[in-house]
Amino acid sequence: MLNPENWSLFQGLAVFGLCALVIAIAGTRITRIVDQLADRTGIGEAAAGAVLSVVTRLIPYLPLHRILPTATDRFITP
């Protein structure tokens, strides 16, 4: 079931649609949060968006295996 090579076209399109929906919902919510952050801190919206973009791109490189060793043992091998 979790192997995409065995999915039918309908299953692939359903997963794609679900992922697109999650990204759209999260994107609109993050946009509102960045707008509020920019208003509260006084920095421009573009600068707040740039900071958020940099932070989200750095998340995969965080040493999570040192912070949460039991939760990430299955995913990250040091």
Secondary structure, DSSP 8 states (H G I E B T S, - for coil): ---GGG--HHHHHHHHHHHHHHHHHHHHHHHHHHHHHHHHH---HHHHHHHHHHHHHHGGGS-HHHHSHHHHTTT---
